[in-house]
Amino acid sequence: MSARTAFCALALACLGATQPAEFDDPDPSQAAWAERCEAWDDWNKPGPAFRIYGNSWYVGTCGISAILIAGSDGHVLIDGGTVKGADLIAANIAAAGFDIRDVKVILFSHEHDDHVGGLAKLQELSGAVVLSSKGARTTMETGGPSSDDPQRAIANRFDPVRVAGIAEDNMAVQVGDLSIIGWETPGHTPGAMSWQWQARSAHGNPAMTINYIDSLSPISADEYRFSDHPAYVAQFRAGLERMKSIGCGILVTPHPSASAMEVRIAQGGLVEDRSACFEYVDAAGKRLDARLAKEADSGEAAE
């Protein structure tokens, strides 16, 4: 079942979504966020909501991203922060001028508690459906990491989430006039996904592509060796190559500082940068190469 089919099959009423007052891009609140938030800040430190571009808003905390994409027939939320962060995200949605009950679909980047720990609470507050990647569904429904997660031994449990359907690889999740394309990018976790959509400007300016690319970092528990899992490494590399080829507009990442968001805002705001996604993904690939080389040098990789 496609994500579109899974969503439409629920026959949700998505009418009369609230919209905030319009003003020219860029949002001056971007600068307020950069002044409030520091590099690699606390996951649950409050930061002001701001418009990324057009109908796309940052509603996360200083340390963890959450993205609201507003549509005339209902909104989409990507990522839900930690358990404590859920209330901060809900408050930011309201501060941006939206009603959380108009959020109809919730998506996520990857299935770790710092990004999905708050989804159960946000699902309860909004009444939205949650769509999961195939690789993350069991984790989302049980609240526990999968057996093939590199961080399984150190990953925290979180409140299980009711999953309504699957967001299929390279297919659009559609909510009214919104269309968000998801790609499977396993590596940091087995069920990780990255997202891309066209953000419509508030005042008729050209639409802008936004890329929400997952963490992509080869982090694991101490006993895990990527070299022992060649099929997983191959999937990891395939996802990296796909992200290099999809085209880039404004780059946003689940951890804001992973893509230097606070620096970019301070230097003039979040703007289109066609090389940013490639550079971000290329750096992740180099970290994976370094990790594999380290394992080989230590003699701990499987023979």
Salt bridges, closest charged atoms under 4 A:
GLU22 OE1 - HIS203 NE2 3.90
ASP24 OD1 - HIS203 ND1 2.36
ASP25 OD1 - ARG51 NE 3.82
ASP41 OD2 - LYS45 NZ 2.94
ASP87 OD1 - LYS121 NZ 2.86
ASP99 OD2 - ARG101 NH2 2.79
ASP114 OD2 - HIS115 NE2 3.18
ASP114 OD2 - HIS255 NE2 3.32
GLU141 OE2 - ARG137 NE 3.11
ASP149 OD2 - HIS112 NE2 2.90
GLU168 OE1 - LYS134 NZ 3.61
ASP169 OD1 - ARG242 NH1 2.90
ASP177 OD2 - ARG200 NH2 3.16
ASP214 OD1 - HIS110 ND1 2.65
GLU241 OE2 - LYS244 NZ 3.62
GLU272 OE2 - ARG274 NE 3.79
ASP282 OD1 - LYS244 NZ 3.40
ASP282 OD2 - LYS286 NZ 3.44
ASP289 OD1 - ARG237 NH2 2.88
GLU295 OE2 - ARG291 NE 2.80
GLU300 OE1 - ARG225 NH2 2.65
